Amino acid sequence: MQEQNKWNEKYRNTCAPGEPAELLHNFMQLLKGGKALDVASGTGSNSVFLARHGFSVDAVDISSVAINLLSRFAENNRLAITAIEADLTNYHIQENTYDVIVNFYYLERRIIPQLKQGLKKEGLIFFETYTEDQRSFGGISNPDYLLRPNELLFSFLDFFIVFYHERIDAQLQHKKAIASLIAQKV
């Protein structure tokens, strides 16, 4: 409940979904439509992007505020998005269901096997989150929410790696240390 309250407060003054993740936008040519899962979707920026590119999207987030906003937005814009309020640590991802799974700035190591199983053969996962180097820039410091060097890559060695990069993103007002992955289930 405390976790949900934290995220509800964050999204309380949000009016609409924002822009999709840069990684998703930059590699949109890989998207062929089908069924998608947006993990820790927040207000659904990536869900909206995927729905507008031919996907039927399941968007899952713990925040009732974010999910309600996304649900209304999807309905008003006739987008194929099912907004699901759930704690991802207890959420069951159906096996061999999704053509694409996106996971941005959420790290729960225990669900990585479920993410992998949730993809159909040749399905793609887009995964991006903070690395341990983020501690140098403030914000997140809990090691449970930070990737070790190459940890994300090693977690998907049984997939075909389409793209992988660890970097310090210094183009923003606030620096970010992130790992980005696109991998295909074989």
N, C-alpha and C positions, 0 to 999 in steps of 0.2 A: 504494500500500500504506500509506503514511504517513497519508493522508486516511482510509482505512478504519479504521486502528488508532485514530485520534482519535475517530471516531464509535462504534466498538465500545466504547471505554472509557467514553464518555458513557452508553451504554445498558446497560452491564454489570449495574447494580443495579436495573434497571427490572423491575417484576413484570407489568404489564399496560398496555395502551393507556390514555391519559388522556382528557380531554374534547376534543371537536372544536374547531376554530378558531371563534371567535365569529362571524366573517363568514359562515362556512358555516352555522352554527346559526341565525343571525338571518335568513338568506335561504332557509331550507329549503323555503319554499313554491314556490320556483322549480324544485325537484328533482322530476323526473317518473319517475325510474327509468331503467334501461338499463345502459349500460356506462360505467365511470368509470376514470380514471387518477389515481392519487395519486403525485405527483412528490416525491421525497425524503421518503418517507412516515414515516421513523423507525419507531416502534413501532406506527403505524397508527391513531392516534386518529381521523383523518378517514376512513380506509378503513372502520373499524368503523361509524362514523356513516352513511356512504354505503351500506354493505351492509345495515344495519338499515332503510334507507329505500328498499330495492328495487333497489339497484345490484349488478351483478357488477363487482368492483373488481380492477384490476391495481395493486398497490402496489410501487413501485420505490424501493430505497434501497441505498446503498453498504455499510451496516453489516450484516454477517452476524448479529450479535447481535440487532439490531432485527428483521431479517427472520425469524429463527428464532422469536423471541418472538411476532411477529404471526402467523406460520404456525400455530404451536401454538394460539394464542388463537382464530383463525378456525376451525380444525378442531374444537376443543373446543366452540365455540359454534355450529357449523354455519353459518358465514357464507361467502358467495360471494366470497372474497378469494383472489387468486393473489399470493403474496408473492414478489417477484423481487429477488434480490441482483444489483445492477449499478451500475457507475459511469455516471451519467447523461450524462457527456460523451461516452461511447462507445455509448450505448443508442439503438437505432433505434425511434422511435415510429411505429407503423403509421398511414398516412394514412386519414382519414375513418372512424375506428374508434370514437371515444368521444363519448358524449352529454355528459359532464362531465369536465373536467380540473381538478384542484386542485393548486396550487403555493403552499405556505406556507413562508416563511422560507428560501427557496433561490433564489439568483440565479445563473444561468448564461446570459448573454445569447445565446450561440451556439445554445441549444436553443429559443429563443422561436419561430423559424419552424417548427420541428418540432411544437411544442405547438399552434400555430395550424392546421397541416395535419392534425394528429391528430384534431381535432374534426370531427364530422359537421356538416352544414349545420344551423343553429339550435342547435348545441351550445354549452354555456356553459363559460367558464373563470373560476375563482375564483383570484385571484393576490394575495398579500400578502407584502411583505417590507420590509426596512429601507431608509430613505432616508439621504442624506448627513448629515442632522441628527443621526443616531444617534451620530456621533463626539462630540457634546457630552455624551453620557451614558455613555460608556465601552463596553467590549465590542468590537464590530466596528469596525475602523478602515480596513481594506483597501478602497479605492474600487471594486475589482472586485466587491465584495459589497454595494455600496450604490447605490441608485437616485438619479439626479439629479432635480431638480424636474421633475415631469410626464413623466419618461421612460417610466414604465409606461403612462400614458395614451397618449402618442404612439406607443408600440409596438403599440397595438391600435386605431388610428384607422380601420382597414379593417373593424372589427367594430362592432356596435351596443353602445354603452356603457350598461349597465344601472345601474351604480353605480361611482363613483370618489371617493376621498377620500384626501388626505394630511394627516396629523395627528401631534401629539405625544400619546401615550397616557400620561397622568400618573396614572391611577387605580391603577396597579400599584405595587408596592414599588420596582421599577426602571422608570424612564421609557423609553419606546420611541418612536422616530420611524419611522412606517410609511406606506406607500402601499398602499391596498386597491382592488382592481378586480374587478368582475364584468362580463364582456363576452360577447356572443353572436355567433357566426359567422353571417354573412349570405350 
